[in-house]
């Protein structure tokens, strides 16, 4: 059995995303903004993100397409 979690989300129901840093939520951001943060190294695979400010937080690696800028390098 693999320890790699399967991607779980392809998009946000609201079109907006929040990023959790040291327990505080920042956002909302568009998917394009999040991809920019990934490219800059500001979002890493284990960074927690959510499509609702007080919603279910998941690792960025589990959002389909979000970590693509890292894989492209």
C-alpha positions in Angstrom: 0.0 0.0 0.0 1.3 3.4 -0.9 1.8 6.2 1.6 1.0 8.8 -1.1 -2.5 10.2 -0.6 -4.6 10.4 -3.7 -5.6 13.9 -4.9 -9.1 14.8 -3.6 -10.1 18.1 -5.1 -10.0 19.4 -8.6 -11.5 22.8 -7.9 -13.1 25.0 -5.3 -16.8 25.2 -4.9 -16.4 28.9 -4.3 -13.6 29.6 -6.8 -11.6 30.8 -3.8 -8.9 29.2 -1.7 -7.4 29.9 1.7 -3.9 29.0 2.9 -3.0 28.2 6.5 0.2 29.5 7.9 1.1 28.8 11.6 -2.6 28.2 12.4 -3.9 31.4 10.7 -6.0 31.4 7.5 -5.0 33.8 4.7 -7.0 34.5 1.6 -9.1 34.2 -0.4 -6.9 33.5 -3.4 -7.7 32.3 -6.9 -6.1 29.0 -8.1 -3.9 31.1 -10.4 -2.6 33.0 -7.3 -2.0 29.7 -5.5 0.0 28.3 -8.5 2.1 31.5 -8.4 2.8 30.9 -4.6 3.8 27.3 -5.5 6.2 28.5 -8.1 7.7 31.0 -5.6 8.1 28.3 -3.0 5.6 30.0 -0.7 3.3 26.9 -0.8 4.8 23.5 -0.4 3.2 20.1 -0.8 2.4 19.9 3.0 1.0 23.4 3.2 -2.7 23.3 4.4 -5.3 24.8 2.0 -9.0 25.0 2.0 -11.8 26.1 -0.3 -13.6 27.7 2.7 -12.0 30.0 5.4 -13.3 27.8 8.2 -13.5 24.6 6.1 -11.8 21.3 5.9 -8.0 21.8 5.5 -6.1 19.5 3.3 -2.5 19.3 2.2 -1.8 21.2 -1.0 -0.4 18.1 -2.6 -4.0 16.7 -2.6 -5.4 19.4 -4.8 -5.3 18.3 -8.4 -3.2 20.6 -10.5 -2.0 22.8 -7.7 1.5 21.3 -7.4 2.0 21.2 -11.2 4.5 24.2 -11.2 6.8 22.1 -9.0 6.6 19.1 -11.3 7.3 21.2 -14.4 10.7 22.3 -13.2 
